[in-house]
Amino acid sequence: MDTGIRSPVIDQFRRSEVARELRLAAAKGGLVPRALEALALLAMLTEDGDPEVAALASTTLDNLPKGPLSAYLGRAEMSAELRTFFERRGVKPAASPTPDAALPLLESLGDTTDGDDADDAAKESRVLSSLPIVDRMKLAMKGTREQRSQLIRDSNRLVASAVLSSPKLTESEVESFAKMANVTEEVLRVIAANRTWTKNYGVVLGLAKNPKTPAGISMQLLHRLNERDIKMLGVDRNVPEVLRLAARKMMVKKLS
């Protein structure tokens, strides 16, 4: 099902074979903190091939308070696809949409992991990589900046995608991720595809200089760099040769 909502986590659920335990966690409504993403995942999971996952997602939706849900459906960011989905379930958008992120709706989704849990995990010095994937996902969404900086390098694509979907994520963090050579290529692709993030020159430069960034993406970003940084790329042996040569040619044209 296409809910019309996009985020790194939702895209992973749409494209990948997500582990059953994660689908069950999402079907309870507590895997992602943003109400919009949680509703989109629940709608998708009502069509899951596993009857238990589909039934759990449907039950979670049935248990949402109709008043707050109706008010939330009236918000501008709600997609037409999701509105249609809920109208078929008997819930129509309210004439007066809720003015905020609808705390009653979020609370009804019942996530049992909060900021204190994240702090406790840090204090106990548990190795993040040894935690179950559901816990890593929740920490990626709701944990600390330090935990996000570790989990962005997680070998599981869903965990890294959860970091990029975190409501706590800052632009400065995205800039630091763009410079990391030990993140997956998928992380760099997601960052490069986000128009909001690539308005930040530091993010663009980080991606262009990152040897892990696919050459096709780096080449597209080259024209957005200033002359000094293009010149530096022309002699940077850490970047792909095709990018280095393109930077040199660009400098020759500028000087001619």
FIKOLZA-1660 file (N, C-alpha, C; in steps of 0.1 Angstrom, whole numbers, plus 5000, padded with zeros to 4 digits):
% residues 256
   i   px   py   pz ch aa at
   1 5008 4988 5000  A  M  N
   1 5000 5000 5000  A  M CA
   1 5009 5012 5000  A  M  C
   2 5006 5022 4991  A  D  N
   2 5013 5035 4991  A  D CA
   2 5005 5045 4999  A  D  C
   3 5010 5049 5010  A  T  N
   3 5003 5058 5019  A  T CA
   3 5005 5073 5015  A  T  C
   4 5014 5075 5006  A  G  N
   4 5017 5089 5002  A  G CA
   4 5027 5096 5012  A  G  C
   5 5032 5089 5022  A  I  N
   5 5041 5095 5032  A  I CA
   5 5055 5089 5029  A  I  C
   6 5065 5097 5030  A  R  N
   6 5078 5093 5027  A  R CA
   6 5087 5097 5039  A  R  C
   7 5096 5088 5043  A  S  N
   7 5106 5090 5053  A  S CA
   7 5116 5078 5051  A  S  C
   8 5128 5079 5056  A  P  N
   8 5138 5068 5054  A  P CA
   8 5133 5055 5060  A  P  C
   9 5126 5055 5071  A  V  N
   9 5121 5043 5077  A  V CA
   9 5109 5037 5069  A  V  C
  10 5100 5046 5065  A  I  N
  10 5088 5041 5057  A  I CA
  10 5093 5035 5044  A  I  C
  11 5103 5042 5038  A  D  N
  11 5108 5037 5025  A  D CA
  11 5115 5023 5027  A  D  C
  12 5121 5021 5038  A  Q  N
  12 5127 5008 5041  A  Q CA
  12 5116 4997 5042  A  Q  C
  13 5105 5000 5049  A  F  N
  13 5094 4991 5050  A  F CA
  13 5088 4988 5037  A  F  C
  14 5088 4998 5028  A  R  N
  14 5082 4996 5015  A  R CA
  14 5091 4987 5006  A  R  C
  15 5104 4989 5007  A  R  N
  15 5113 4983 4998  A  R CA
  15 5119 4969 5003  A  R  C
  16 5120 4968 5016  A  S  N
  16 5128 4957 5021  A  S CA
  16 5119 4946 5028  A  S  C
  17 5125 4935 5030  A  E  N
  17 5119 4924 5038  A  E CA
  17 5123 4927 5052  A  E  C
  18 5114 4934 5059  A  V  N
  18 5116 4938 5073  A  V CA
  18 5113 4926 5082  A  V  C
  19 5122 4924 5092  A  A  N
  19 5120 4913 5101  A  A CA
  19 5107 4913 5108  A  A  C
  20 5101 4901 5111  A  R  N
  20 5088 4900 5117  A  R CA
  20 5087 4908 5130  A  R  C
  21 5098 4907 5139  A  E  N
  21 5097 4913 5152  A  E CA
  21 5096 4928 5150  A  E  C
  22 5102 4934 5140  A  L  N
  22 5101 4948 5137  A  L CA
  22 5087 4952 5132  A  L  C
  23 5081 4943 5124  A  R  N
  23 5068 4946 5119  A  R CA
  23 5058 4945 5130  A  R  C
  24 5060 4936 5139  A  L  N
  24 5051 4935 5151  A  L CA
  24 5052 4947 5160  A  L  C
  25 5064 4952 5162  A  A  N
  25 5066 4964 5170  A  A CA
  25 5059 4976 5163  A  A  C
  26 5061 4977 5150  A  A  N
  26 5054 4988 5143  A  A CA
  26 5039 4987 5143  A  A  C
  27 5034 4974 5143  A  A  N
  27 5020 4972 5144  A  A CA
  27 5014 4976 5157  A  A  C
  28 5022 4977 5167  A  K  N
  28 5017 4981 5180  A  K CA
  28 5017 4996 5181  A  K  C
  29 5023 5003 5171  A  G  N
  29 5023 5017 5171  A  G CA
  29 5034 5024 5178  A  G  C
  30 5044 5016 5183  A  G  N
  30 5054 5023 5192  A  G CA
  30 5068 5023 5186  A  G  C
  31 5069 5020 5173  A  L  N
  31 5083 5019 5168  A  L CA
  31 5088 5033 5164  A  L  C
  32 5080 5042 5159  A  V  N
  32 5084 5055 5155  A  V CA
  32 5076 5066 5163  A  V  C
  33 5083 5076 5167  A  P  N
  33 5076 5086 5176  A  P CA
  33 5067 5096 5168  A  P  C
  34 5069 5099 5156  A  R  N
  34 5060 5108 5149  A  R CA
  34 5047 5102 5145  A  R  C
  35 5036 5108 5149  A  A  N
  35 5023 5103 5146  A  A CA
  35 5020 5100 5131  A  A  C
  36 5025 5109 5123  A  L  N
  36 5022 5108 5108  A  L CA
  36 5029 5095 5103  A  L  C
  37 5042 5092 5107  A  E  N
  37 5048 5080 5102  A  E CA
  37 5042 5068 5109  A  E  C
  38 5038 5069 5121  A  A  N
  38 5032 5058 5128  A  A CA
  38 5019 5054 5121  A  A  C
  39 5011 5063 5118  A  L  N
  39 4999 5060 5111  A  L CA
  39 5001 5054 5097  A  L  C
  40 5011 5059 5090  A  A  N
  40 5014 5054 5077  A  A CA
  40 5019 5040 5078  A  A  C
  41 5027 5037 5088  A  L  N
  41 5032 5023 5090  A  L CA
  41 5020 5014 5093  A  L  C
  42 5012 5018 5102  A  L  N
  42 5000 5010 5106  A  L CA
  42 4991 5007 5094  A  L  C
  43 4989 5017 5086  A  A  N
  43 4981 5015 5074  A  A CA
  43 4987 5005 5065  A  A  C
  44 5000 5006 5063  A  M  N
  44 5007 4996 5054  A  M CA
  44 5006 4982 5060  A  M  C
  45 5008 4981 5073  A  L  N
  45 5008 4968 5079  A  L CA
  45 4995 4961 5080  A  L  C
  46 4984 4968 5078  A  T  N
  46 4971 4962 5078  A  T CA
  46 4970 4952 5065  A  T  C
  47 4979 4954 5056  A  E  N
  47 4980 4945 5044  A  E CA
  47 4992 4936 5044  A  E  C
  48 4998 4934 5056  A  D  N
  48 5010 4926 5057  A  D CA
  48 5006 4911 5054  A  D  C
  49 5016 4904 5049  A  G  N
  49 5013 4890 5045  A  G CA
  49 5012 4881 5057  A  G  C
  50 5017 4886 5069  A  D  N
  50 5015 4878 5081  A  D CA
  50 5002 4882 5088  A  D  C
  51 4993 4872 5089  A  P  N
  51 4980 4876 5095  A  P CA
  51 4980 4882 5109  A  P  C
  52 4990 4877 5117  A  E  N
  52 4991 4883 5131  A  E CA
  52 4995 4898 5130  A  E  C
  53 5005 4901 5122  A  V  N
  53 5009 4915 5120  A  V CA
  53 4998 4923 5115  A  V  C
  54 4991 4919 5105  A  A  N
  54 4980 4926 5099  A  A CA
  54 4969 4929 5109  A  A  C
  55 4965 4918 5117  A  A  N
  55 4955 4919 5127  A  A CA
  55 4959 4929 5138  A  A  C
  56 4971 4928 5142  A  L  N
  56 4976 4937 5153  A  L CA
  56 4976 4951 5149  A  L  C
  57 4980 4954 5137  A  A  N
  57 4980 4968 5131  A  A CA
  57 4965 4973 5131  A  A  C
  58 4956 4965 5126  A  S  N
  58 4942 4969 5125  A  S CA
  58 4936 4971 5139  A  S  C
  59 4940 4963 5149  A  T  N
  59 4935 4965 5163  A  T CA
  59 4940 4978 5169  A  T  C
  60 4953 4981 5166  A  T  N
  60 4959 4993 5171  A  T CA
  60 4952 5005 5166  A  T  C
  61 4949 5005 5153  A  L  N
  61 4941 5016 5146  A  L CA
  61 4927 5017 5152  A  L  C
  62 4921 5006 5155  A  D  N
  62 4907 5006 5160  A  D CA
  62 4907 5012 5174  A  D  C
  63 4918 5011 5182  A  N  N
  63 4919 5015 5195  A  N CA
  63 4923 5030 5197  A  N  C
  64 4926 5036 5185  A  L  N
  64 4929 5051 5186  A  L CA
  64 4917 5059 5189  A  L  C
  65 4918 5069 5197  A  P  N
  65 4906 5077 5200  A  P CA
  65 4902 5085 5187  A  P  C
  66 4889 5083 5184  A  K  N
  66 4884 5089 5171  A  K CA
  66 4885 5104 5170  A  K  C
  67 4882 5111 5181  A  G  N
  67 4883 5125 5181  A  G CA
  67 4897 5131 5177  A  G  C
  68 4907 5128 5185  A  P  N
  68 4920 5132 5181  A  P CA
  68 4925 5128 5168  A  P  C
  69 4921 5115 5164  A  L  N
  69 4925 5110 5151  A  L CA
  69 4919 5118 5140  A  L  C
  70 4906 5121 5141  A  S  N
  70 4899 5129 5131  A  S CA
  70 4905 5143 5130  A  S  C
  71 4908 5149 5141  A  A  N
  71 4915 5162 5141  A  A CA
  71 4928 5161 5134  A  A  C
  72 4936 5150 5137  A  Y  N
  72 4949 5149 5131  A  Y CA
  72 4948 5147 5116  A  Y  C
  73 4938 5140 5111  A  L  N
  73 4936 5138 5097  A  L CA
  73 4934 5150 5089  A  L  C
  74 4930 5161 5096  A  G  N
  74 4927 5174 5090  A  G CA
  74 4939 5182 5088  A  G  C
  75 4951 5178 5093  A  R  N
  75 4963 5186 5092  A  R CA
  75 4968 5186 5077  A  R  C
  76 4975 5197 5074  A  A  N
  76 4979 5199 5060  A  A CA
  76 4989 5188 5055  A  A  C
  77 4997 5183 5064  A  E  N
  77 5007 5173 5060  A  E CA
  77 5001 5159 5058  A  E  C
  78 4989 5157 5061  A  M  N
  78 4983 5144 5059  A  M CA
  78 4980 5141 5044  A  M  C
  79 4984 5130 5040  A  S  N
  79 4983 5127 5025  A  S CA
  79 4969 5123 5022  A  S  C
  80 4966 5125 5009  A  A  N
  80 4952 5121 5004  A  A CA
  80 4950 5106 5005  A  A  C
  81 4961 5098 5003  A  E  N
  81 4960 5084 5004  A  E CA
  81 4956 5079 5018  A  E  C
  82 4962 5085 5029  A  L  N
  82 4959 5082 5042  A  L CA
  82 4945 5086 5046  A  L  C
  83 4941 5098 5042  A  R  N
  83 4928 5102 5044  A  R CA
  83 4917 5093 5039  A  R  C
  84 4920 5088 5026  A  T  N
  84 4911 5079 5020  A  T CA
  84 4910 5065 5028  A  T  C
  85 4922 5061 5032  A  F  N
  85 4923 5049 5040  A  F CA
  85 4915 5049 5053  A  F  C
  86 4916 5061 5060  A  F  N
  86 4908 5062 5072  A  F CA
  86 4893 5064 5070  A  F  C
  87 4890 5071 5059  A  E  N
  87 4876 5073 5056  A  E CA
  87 4869 5059 5053  A  E  C
  88 4877 5050 5047  A  R  N
  88 4871 5037 5045  A  R CA
  88 4869 5029 5058  A  R  C
  89 4876 5034 5069  A  R  N
  89 4875 5028 5082  A  R CA
  89 4865 5036 5090  A  R  C
  90 4859 5045 5084  A  G  N
  90 4848 5053 5091  A  G CA
  90 4853 5065 5099  A  G  C
  91 4865 5070 5096  A  V  N
  91 4870 5082 5103  A  V CA
  91 4873 5092 5093  A  V  C
  92 4866 5104 5093  A  K  N
  92 4868 5114 5084  A  K CA
  92 4876 5126 5090  A  K  C
  93 4883 5134 5082  A  P  N
  93 4890 5145 5088  A  P CA
  93 4881 5155 5094  A  P  C
  94 4885 5161 5105  A  A  N
  94 4877 5171 5112  A  A CA
  94 4878 5184 5104  A  A  C
  95 4867 5192 5106  A  A  N
  95 4867 5205 5099  A  A CA
  95 4878 5214 5105  A  A  C
  96 4881 5213 5118  A  S  N
  96 4891 5221 5124  A  S CA
  96 4902 5211 5128  A  S  C
  97 4913 5211 5120  A  P  N
  97 4925 5202 5123  A  P CA
  97 4931 5206 5136  A  P  C
  98 4938 5196 5142  A  T  N
  98 4945 5199 5155  A  T CA
  98 4957 5208 5152  A  T  C
  99 4959 5219 5160  A  P  N
  99 4970 5228 5157  A  P CA
  99 4984 5224 5160  A  P  C
 100 4985 5212 5167  A  D  N
 100 4999 5208 5171  A  D CA
 100 5000 5193 5167  A  D  C
 101 5011 5187 5172  A  A  N
 101 5014 5173 5168  A  A CA
 101 5005 5163 5175  A  A  C
 102 4995 5167 5181  A  A  N
 102 4985 5158 5187  A  A CA
 102 4990 5149 5197  A  A  C
 103 4994 5154 5209  A  L  N
 103 4999 5145 5220  A  L CA
 103 4989 5134 5223  A  L  C
 104 4976 5137 5224  A  P  N
 104 4967 5125 5228  A  P CA
 104 4968 5114 5218  A  P  C
 105 4970 5117 5205  A  L  N
 105 4972 5107 5195  A  L CA
 105 4985 5099 5197  A  L  C
 106 4996 5107 5199  A  L  N
 106 5009 5100 5202  A  L CA
 106 5009 5092 5214  A  L  C
 107 5002 5096 5224  A  E  N
 107 5002 5089 5237  A  E CA
 107 4994 5076 5235  A  E  C
 108 4984 5076 5226  A  S  N
 108 4976 5065 5224  A  S CA
 108 4983 5054 5217  A  S  C
 109 4994 5058 5210  A  L  N
 109 5002 5048 5203  A  L CA
 109 5011 5039 5212  A  L  C
 110 5012 5044 5224  A  G  N
 110 5018 5035 5235  A  G CA
 110 5032 5031 5234  A  G  C
 111 5041 5039 5230  A  D  N
 111 5055 5036 5230  A  D CA
 111 5060 5035 5244  A  D  C
 112 5066 5024 5248  A  T  N
 112 5071 5023 5262  A  T CA
 112 5085 5027 5264  A  T  C
 113 5092 5031 5253  A  T  N
 113 5106 5035 5254  A  T CA
 113 5106 5051 5254  A  T  C
 114 5112 5057 5264  A  D  N
 114 5113 5072 5264  A  D CA
 114 5127 5076 5266  A  D  C
 115 5129 5089 5267  A  G  N
 115 5142 5095 5269  A  G CA
 115 5149 5089 5281  A  G  C
 116 5142 5087 5292  A  D  N
 116 5149 5081 5304  A  D CA
 116 5155 5067 5301  A  D  C
 117 5147 5059 5293  A  D  N
 117 5152 5046 5289  A  D CA
 117 5165 5048 5282  A  D  C
 118 5166 5057 5273  A  A  N
 118 5178 5060 5265  A  A CA
 118 5190 5063 5274  A  A  C
 119 5187 5072 5284  A  D  N
 119 5197 5076 5294  A  D CA
 119 5202 5064 5302  A  D  C
 120 5192 5056 5306  A  D  N
 120 5196 5044 5314  A  D CA
 120 5205 5035 5306  A  D  C
 121 5202 5033 5293  A  A  N
 121 5210 5025 5285  A  A CA
 121 5224 5030 5284  A  A  C
 122 5225 5043 5283  A  A  N
 122 5239 5049 5282  A  A CA
 122 5246 5047 5295  A  A  C
 123 5239 5049 5307  A  K  N
 123 5246 5048 5320  A  K CA
 123 5250 5034 5322  A  K  C
 124 5243 5024 5317  A  E  N
 124 5246 5010 5319  A  E CA
 124 5258 5006 5310  A  E  C
 125 5261 5015 5301  A  S  N
 125 5273 5013 5292  A  S CA
 125 5271 5000 5283  A  S  C
 126 5258 4998 5280  A  R  N
 126 5256 4986 5271  A  R CA
 126 5261 4989 5257  A  R  C
 127 5267 4979 5251  A  V  N
 127 5271 4980 5237  A  V CA
 127 5259 4981 5228  A  V  C
 128 5257 4992 5220  A  L  N
 128 5245 4993 5212  A  L CA
 128 5244 4982 5202  A  L  C
 129 5255 4978 5196  A  S  N
 129 5254 4967 5186  A  S CA
 129 5249 4954 5191  A  S  C
 130 5249 4952 5205  A  S  N
 130 5245 4940 5210  A  S CA
 130 5230 4940 5214  A  S  C
 131 5224 4952 5213  A  L  N
 131 5210 4953 5217  A  L CA
 131 5201 4947 5206  A  L  C
 132 5189 4942 5210  A  P  N
 132 5180 4937 5199  A  P CA
 132 5177 4948 5190  A  P  C
 133 5173 4945 5177  A  I  N
 133 5171 4955 5167  A  I CA
 133 5160 4964 5170  A  I  C
 134 5149 4959 5177  A  V  N
 134 5138 4968 5181  A  V CA
 134 5143 4979 5190  A  V  C
 135 5152 4975 5200  A  D  N
 135 5157 4985 5209  A  D CA
 135 5166 4995 5202  A  D  C
 136 5174 4990 5192  A  R  N
 136 5183 4999 5185  A  R CA
 136 5175 5009 5177  A  R  C
 137 5164 5004 5171  A  M  N
 137 5155 5013 5163  A  M CA
 137 5149 5024 5172  A  M  C
 138 5145 5020 5184  A  K  N
 138 5139 5030 5193  A  K CA
 138 5149 5040 5198  A  K  C
 139 5161 5035 5201  A  L  N
 139 5172 5045 5205  A  L CA
 139 5176 5054 5193  A  L  C
 140 5176 5048 5181  A  A  N
 140 5179 5056 5169  A  A CA
 140 5169 5068 5168  A  A  C
 141 5157 5065 5171  A  M  N
 141 5146 5075 5170  A  M CA
 141 5146 5085 5182  A  M  C
 142 5148 5079 5194  A  K  N
 142 5145 5087 5206  A  K CA
 142 5157 5089 5216  A  K  C
 143 5169 5083 5212  A  G  N
 143 5180 5084 5220  A  G CA
 143 5188 5097 5220  A  G  C
 144 5200 5096 5225  A  T  N
 144 5208 5108 5225  A  T CA
 144 5216 5111 5212  A  T  C
 145 5222 5122 5211  A  R  N
 145 5230 5126 5200  A  R CA
 145 5242 5116 5198  A  R  C
 146 5248 5112 5209  A  E  N
 146 5259 5103 5209  A  E CA
 146 5255 5089 5204  A  E  C
 147 5243 5085 5208  A  Q  N
 147 5238 5072 5204  A  Q CA
 147 5235 5072 5189  A  Q  C
 148 5229 5083 5184  A  R  N
 148 5227 5084 5170  A  R CA
 148 5239 5084 5162  A  R  C
 149 5250 5090 5167  A  S  N
 149 5263 5090 5159  A  S CA
 149 5268 5076 5158  A  S  C
 150 5265 5067 5168  A  Q  N
 150 5269 5053 5167  A  Q CA
 150 5260 5045 5158  A  Q  C
 151 5247 5047 5160  A  L  N
 151 5237 5039 5153  A  L CA
 151 5236 5042 5138  A  L  C
 152 5240 5054 5134  A  I  N
 152 5240 5058 5120  A  I CA
 152 5250 5048 5112  A  I  C
 153 5260 5042 5119  A  R  N
 153 5269 5033 5113  A  R CA
 153 5265 5019 5115  A  R  C
 154 5253 5016 5120  A  D  N
 154 5248 5003 5122  A  D CA
 154 5247 4995 5108  A  D  C
 155 5251 4983 5109  A  S  N
 155 5251 4975 5096  A  S CA
 155 5237 4972 5091  A  S  C
 156 5227 4973 5100  A  N  N
 156 5213 4971 5096  A  N CA
 156 5207 4984 5090  A  N  C
 157 5203 4984 5078  A  R  N
 157 5198 4996 5071  A  R CA
 157 5186 5002 5078  A  R  C
 158 5178 4994 5084  A  L  N
 158 5166 5000 5091  A  L CA
 158 5170 5008 5103  A  L  C
 159 5181 5004 5110  A  V  N
 159 5185 5012 5121  A  V CA
 159 5191 5025 5117  A  V  C
 160 5199 5025 5107  A  A  N
 160 5205 5038 5101  A  A CA
 160 5194 5047 5096  A  A  C
 161 5184 5041 5090  A  S  N
 161 5172 5048 5084  A  S CA
 161 5164 5055 5096  A  S  C
 162 5164 5047 5107  A  A  N
 162 5157 5053 5119  A  A CA
 162 5164 5065 5124  A  A  C
 163 5177 5065 5124  A  V  N
 163 5184 5077 5128  A  V CA
 163 5180 5089 5119  A  V  C
 164 5180 5087 5106  A  L  N
 164 5177 5098 5097  A  L CA
 164 5162 5102 5098  A  L  C
 165 5154 5094 5104  A  S  N
 165 5140 5097 5106  A  S CA
 165 5137 5103 5120  A  S  C
 166 5147 5104 5128  A  S  N
 166 5145 5108 5142  A  S CA
 166 5141 5123 5142  A  S  C
 167 5130 5126 5150  A  P  N
 167 5126 5140 5152  A  P CA
 167 5136 5148 5160  A  P  C
 168 5146 5142 5166  A  K  N
 168 5156 5149 5173  A  K CA
 168 5168 5152 5165  A  K  C
 169 5169 5147 5153  A  L  N
 169 5180 5149 5144  A  L CA
 169 5182 5163 5140  A  L  C
 170 5194 5168 5142  A  T  N
 170 5197 5182 5138  A  T CA
 170 5205 5183 5125  A  T  C
 171 5205 5195 5119  A  E  N
 171 5212 5197 5107  A  E CA
 171 5227 5195 5108  A  E  C
 172 5232 5199 5120  A  S  N
 172 5247 5197 5122  A  S CA
 172 5250 5182 5123  A  S  C
 173 5241 5174 5128  A  E  N
 173 5244 5160 5128  A  E CA
 173 5244 5154 5114  A  E  C
 174 5234 5159 5106  A  V  N
 174 5234 5154 5092  A  V CA
 174 5247 5158 5085  A  V  C
 175 5252 5170 5087  A  E  N
 175 5264 5174 5081  A  E CA
 175 5276 5165 5086  A  E  C
 176 5276 5161 5098  A  S  N
 176 5287 5152 5103  A  S CA
 176 5285 5138 5096  A  S  C
 177 5273 5134 5095  A  F  N
 177 5271 5121 5088  A  F CA
 177 5276 5121 5074  A  F  C
 178 5273 5132 5067  A  A  N
 178 5277 5134 5053  A  A CA
 178 5292 5132 5051  A  A  C
 179 5300 5135 5062  A  K  N
 179 5314 5135 5061  A  K CA
 179 5320 5121 5065  A  K  C
 180 5311 5112 5071  A  M  N
 180 5316 5100 5076  A  M CA
 180 5319 5090 5065  A  M  C
 181 5331 5084 5065  A  A  N
 181 5334 5074 5055  A  A CA
 181 5331 5060 5059  A  A  C
 182 5326 5059 5072  A  N  N
 182 5322 5045 5077  A  N CA
 182 5307 5043 5078  A  N  C
 183 5299 5051 5071  A  V  N
 183 5285 5048 5070  A  V CA
 183 5282 5041 5057  A  V  C
 184 5271 5035 5056  A  T  N
 184 5268 5028 5043  A  T CA
 184 5265 5038 5032  A  T  C
 185 5266 5033 5020  A  E  N
 185 5263 5041 5008  A  E CA
 185 5248 5045 5008  A  E  C
 186 5240 5037 5014  A  E  N
 186 5225 5040 5014  A  E CA
 186 5223 5053 5023  A  E  C
 187 5230 5054 5034  A  V  N
 187 5229 5066 5042  A  V CA
 187 5232 5079 5034  A  V  C
 188 5243 5078 5027  A  L  N
 188 5247 5090 5019  A  L CA
 188 5237 5093 5008  A  L  C
 189 5231 5082 5002  A  R  N
 189 5221 5084 4992  A  R CA
 189 5209 5091 4997  A  R  C
 190 5204 5087 5009  A  V  N
 190 5193 5093 5015  A  V CA
 190 5195 5108 5019  A  V  C
 191 5207 5111 5024  A  I  N
 191 5210 5125 5027  A  I CA
 191 5210 5133 5014  A  I  C
 192 5216 5128 5004  A  A  N
 192 5217 5135 4991  A  A CA
 192 5204 5137 4985  A  A  C
 193 5194 5129 4987  A  A  N
 193 5181 5130 4981  A  A CA
 193 5172 5139 4989  A  A  C
 194 5176 5144 5001  A  N  N
 194 5168 5153 5009  A  N CA
 194 5171 5167 5005  A  N  C
 195 5161 5174 4999  A  R  N
 195 5164 5188 4994  A  R CA
 195 5166 5197 5006  A  R  C
 196 5160 5195 5017  A  T  N
 196 5161 5204 5029  A  T CA
 196 5176 5203 5034  A  T  C
 197 5181 5191 5035  A  W  N
 197 5195 5189 5040  A  W CA
 197 5205 5194 5030  A  W  C
 198 5203 5193 5017  A  T  N
 198 5213 5197 5008  A  T CA
 198 5212 5212 5005  A  T  C
 199 5204 5219 5012  A  K  N
 199 5204 5234 5011  A  K CA
 199 5216 5239 5020  A  K  C
 200 5221 5230 5029  A  N  N
 200 5232 5233 5037  A  N CA
 200 5245 5230 5030  A  N  C
 201 5253 5241 5028  A  Y  N
 201 5265 5239 5020  A  Y CA
 201 5275 5229 5027  A  Y  C
 202 5275 5229 5040  A  G  N
 202 5284 5219 5047  A  G CA
 202 5280 5205 5043  A  G  C
 203 5267 5202 5042  A  V  N
 203 5262 5189 5038  A  V CA
 203 5267 5185 5024  A  V  C
 204 5265 5195 5015  A  V  N
 204 5269 5193 5001  A  V CA
 204 5284 5190 5000  A  V  C
 205 5292 5198 5007  A  L  N
 205 5306 5197 5006  A  L CA
 205 5310 5183 5013  A  L  C
 206 5304 5180 5024  A  G  N
 206 5307 5167 5030  A  G CA
 206 5305 5155 5021  A  G  C
 207 5293 5156 5014  A  L  N
 207 5290 5145 5005  A  L CA
 207 5300 5144 4993  A  L  C
 208 5303 5156 4988  A  A  N
 208 5312 5157 4976  A  A CA
 208 5326 5152 4980  A  A  C
 209 5331 5154 4992  A  K  N
 209 5344 5150 4996  A  K CA
 209 5345 5136 5001  A  K  C
 210 5333 5130 5004  A  N  N
 210 5333 5117 5010  A  N CA
 210 5336 5106 5000  A  N  C
 211 5346 5098 5002  A  P  N
 211 5350 5088 4992  A  P CA
 211 5339 5077 4991  A  P  C
 212 5330 5076 5000  A  K  N
 212 5320 5066 5000  A  K CA
 212 5308 5071 4992  A  K  C
 213 5307 5084 4989  A  T  N
 213 5295 5088 4981  A  T CA
 213 5296 5083 4967  A  T  C
 214 5286 5078 4961  A  P  N
 214 5286 5073 4947  A  P CA
 214 5290 5085 4938  A  P  C
 215 5299 5082 4929  A  A  N
 215 5304 5092 4920  A  A CA
 215 5294 5100 4913  A  A  C
 216 5283 5093 4909  A  G  N
 216 5272 5100 4902  A  G CA
 216 5266 5111 4910  A  G  C
 217 5265 5109 4923  A  I  N
 217 5260 5119 4932  A  I CA
 217 5270 5131 4934  A  I  C
 218 5282 5127 4936  A  S  N
 218 5293 5137 4938  A  S CA
 218 5294 5146 4926  A  S  C
 219 5293 5140 4914  A  M  N
 219 5294 5148 4902  A  M CA
 219 5282 5158 4901  A  M  C
 220 5271 5154 4905  A  Q  N
 220 5259 5163 4905  A  Q CA
 220 5261 5175 4914  A  Q  C
 221 5268 5173 4925  A  L  N
 221 5270 5183 4936  A  L CA
 221 5281 5192 4932  A  L  C
 222 5290 5188 4923  A  L  N
 222 5302 5196 4921  A  L CA
 222 5300 5211 4917  A  L  C
 223 5289 5213 4909  A  H  N
 223 5287 5227 4904  A  H CA
 223 5282 5236 4915  A  H  C
 224 5278 5230 4926  A  R  N
 224 5273 5238 4938  A  R CA
 224 5284 5242 4947  A  R  C
 225 5296 5238 4945  A  L  N
 225 5307 5241 4954  A  L CA
 225 5314 5254 4949  A  L  C
 226 5320 5261 4959  A  N  N
 226 5327 5273 4956  A  N CA
 226 5341 5270 4950  A  N  C
 227 5347 5280 4944  A  E  N
 227 5360 5278 4936  A  E CA
 227 5371 5271 4945  A  E  C
 228 5372 5276 4957  A  R  N
 228 5383 5270 4966  A  R CA
 228 5381 5255 4968  A  R  C
 229 5368 5251 4971  A  D  N
 229 5366 5237 4974  A  D CA
 229 5367 5229 4961  A  D  C
 230 5363 5234 4949  A  I  N
 230 5365 5227 4937  A  I CA
 230 5380 5224 4934  A  I  C
 231 5388 5235 4937  A  K  N
 231 5402 5234 4935  A  K CA
 231 5408 5223 4944  A  K  C
 232 5403 5222 4957  A  M  N
 232 5408 5212 4966  A  M CA
 232 5404 5198 4962  A  M  C
 233 5392 5197 4956  A  L  N
 233 5388 5184 4951  A  L CA
 233 5397 5179 4940  A  L  C
 234 5401 5188 4932  A  G  N
 234 5410 5185 4920  A  G CA
 234 5423 5178 4924  A  G  C
 235 5427 5180 4936  A  V  N
 235 5440 5173 4941  A  V CA
 235 5437 5163 4952  A  V  C
 236 5425 5161 4955  A  D  N
 236 5422 5151 4966  A  D CA
 236 5422 5137 4961  A  D  C
 237 5431 5129 4965  A  R  N
 237 5433 5116 4960  A  R CA
 237 5424 5106 4967  A  R  C
 238 5416 5111 4977  A  N  N
 238 5406 5102 4984  A  N CA
 238 5393 5101 4976  A  N  C
 239 5390 5110 4967  A  V  N
 239 5378 5110 4960  A  V CA
 239 5380 5102 4947  A  V  C
 240 5369 5097 4941  A  P  N
 240 5370 5090 4928  A  P CA
 240 5377 5098 4917  A  P  C
 241 5385 5092 4909  A  E  N
 241 5393 5099 4899  A  E CA
 241 5384 5107 4890  A  E  C
 242 5372 5101 4886  A  V  N
 242 5363 5109 4877  A  V CA
 242 5359 5122 4883  A  V  C
 243 5357 5123 4896  A  L  N
 243 5354 5135 4903  A  L CA
 243 5365 5145 4903  A  L  C
 244 5377 5139 4906  A  R  N
 244 5389 5147 4906  A  R CA
 244 5392 5154 4893  A  R  C
 245 5391 5146 4882  A  L  N
 245 5393 5151 4869  A  L CA
 245 5382 5162 4865  A  L  C
 246 5370 5159 4869  A  A  N
 246 5359 5169 4866  A  A CA
 246 5362 5182 4873  A  A  C
 247 5367 5181 4885  A  A  N
 247 5370 5193 4893  A  A CA
 247 5381 5201 4886  A  A  C
 248 5391 5194 4881  A  R  N
 248 5402 5201 4874  A  R CA
 248 5397 5208 4861  A  R  C
 249 5389 5201 4854  A  K  N
 249 5383 5206 4841  A  K CA
 249 5375 5219 4844  A  K  C
 250 5367 5218 4855  A  M  N
 250 5359 5230 4859  A  M CA
 250 5368 5242 4862  A  M  C
 251 5379 5239 4869  A  M  N
 251 5388 5250 4873  A  M CA
 251 5395 5256 4860  A  M  C
 252 5398 5248 4851  A  V  N
 252 5404 5252 4838  A  V CA
 252 5394 5262 4831  A  V  C
 253 5382 5258 4831  A  K  N
 253 5372 5266 4824  A  K CA
 253 5370 5279 4831  A  K  C
 254 5370 5279 4844  A  K  N
 254 5369 5291 4852  A  K CA
 254 5381 5301 4850  A  K  C
 255 5392 5295 4848  A  L  N
 255 5404 5304 4846  A  L CA
 255 5406 5308 4831  A  L  C
 256 5400 5301 4822  A  S  N
 256 5401 5305 4808  A  S CA
 256 5393 5317 4804  A  S  C
% end
